[in-house]
Amino acid sequence: MRIFGEFIVLIGSIICLLGAIGIVRFPDAYAKLHSSTKCLSAGGTLVFLGIMMCFARPYVVPKVILLIVFFFFSNPVSTQALARACYKRRIGDINTVIDEYEGYIYYSRGPEHGTD
């Protein structure tokens, strides 16, 4: 079981490395958010599952399960908040063909106009 857990940690670490490379290489904010979300969701979860398999003790397993549940609830919420902030500040690729949120989201004028 320990060798399988170490293999799962290795796979999760590779996914995290690919996510970090994606954060550096992708051109706009939304693609970088996608890469970081996949890195944390898939890579982090696999690392935690591998740790749980390596250290299968009664006091480790519930803590790791709670960490995984916390990641699955907090990661989409934080990513959506960052994406909405990027959209409101018009950061990233704003030359989209269809903008379904136009008129629904209040745009901040930004610090260059004296209000935030």
C-alpha positions in Angstrom: 0.0 0.0 0.0 2.9 2.4 0.7 4.4 2.0 -2.8 1.0 2.7 -4.4 0.6 5.8 -2.1 4.0 7.0 -3.2 3.1 6.5 -6.8 -0.1 8.5 -6.3 1.9 11.3 -4.7 4.3 11.3 -7.7 1.4 11.6 -10.1 -0.1 14.4 -8.1 3.3 16.2 -8.0 3.6 15.9 -11.8 0.1 17.4 -12.2 1.1 20.3 -9.9 4.3 20.8 -11.9 2.3 20.9 -15.2 -0.1 23.4 -13.6 2.7 25.6 -12.5 4.2 25.5 -16.0 0.7 26.4 -17.3 0.5 29.4 -15.0 3.8 30.7 -16.4 3.1 29.9 -20.1 -0.6 30.7 -20.6 -1.2 34.2 -22.1 -4.2 35.6 -20.2 -5.6 35.6 -16.7 -8.5 33.2 -17.4 -6.3 30.5 -18.8 -3.9 30.9 -15.8 -6.8 30.6 -13.4 -7.9 27.4 -15.2 -4.4 26.0 -14.9 -4.1 26.8 -11.2 -7.5 25.4 -10.5 -6.7 22.1 -12.2 -3.3 22.0 -10.4 -5.0 22.4 -7.0 -8.0 20.2 -7.7 -6.3 17.2 -9.3 -2.7 17.5 -8.1 -3.4 18.5 -4.6 -6.1 15.8 -4.1 -3.8 13.1 -5.5 -1.0 14.2 -3.2 -3.3 14.1 -0.2 -4.7 10.7 -1.2 -1.2 9.4 -1.5 -0.3 10.7 1.9 -3.3 9.1 3.3 -2.3 5.8 1.8 1.3 6.1 3.0 0.4 7.0 6.5 -2.8 4.9 7.0 -3.2 5.6 10.7 -6.6 6.3 12.4 -5.6 9.9 13.3 -4.3 10.7 9.8 -7.1 9.5 7.5 -9.9 11.8 8.9 -7.7 14.8 8.7 -6.7 14.2 5.1 -10.3 13.6 4.2 -11.2 16.9 5.8 -8.4 18.6 3.8 -9.7 17.2 0.5 -13.3 18.3 1.3 -12.0 21.8 2.1 -10.1 21.9 -1.2 -13.1 20.9 -3.1 -15.3 23.5 -1.5 -12.9 26.4 -1.4 -11.1 26.1 -4.7 -14.1 26.7 -7.0 -15.3 29.6 -4.9 -11.9 31.3 -4.8 -11.4 30.8 -8.5 -14.8 32.2 -9.3 -14.1 35.2 -7.2 -10.8 35.8 -8.9 -12.3 35.4 -12.4 -15.1 37.8 -11.5 -12.6 40.4 -10.3 -10.6 40.0 -13.5 -13.8 40.4 -15.5 -14.8 43.5 -13.6 -11.3 45.1 -13.9 -11.2 44.0 -17.6 -8.0 42.0 -17.0 -7.3 39.3 -19.5 -8.7 38.8 -23.0 -11.6 41.3 -23.3 -12.0 40.8 -27.0 -14.6 38.0 -26.7 -17.2 37.6 -29.4 -20.1 37.0 -27.1 -20.3 38.7 -23.7 -23.2 37.2 -21.8 -22.5 39.2 -18.6 -22.6 42.7 -20.2 -25.0 44.8 -18.3 -25.3 42.4 -15.3 -22.0 43.1 -13.6 -21.0 46.6 -12.3 -17.7 47.7 -13.6 -15.3 49.4 -11.2 -13.7 52.4 -12.7 -10.4 51.6 -11.0 -7.8 53.7 -9.2 -6.8 55.7 -12.2 -10.2 57.5 -12.0 -10.0 58.2 -8.4 -12.6 55.6 -7.3 -12.2 52.0 -6.6 
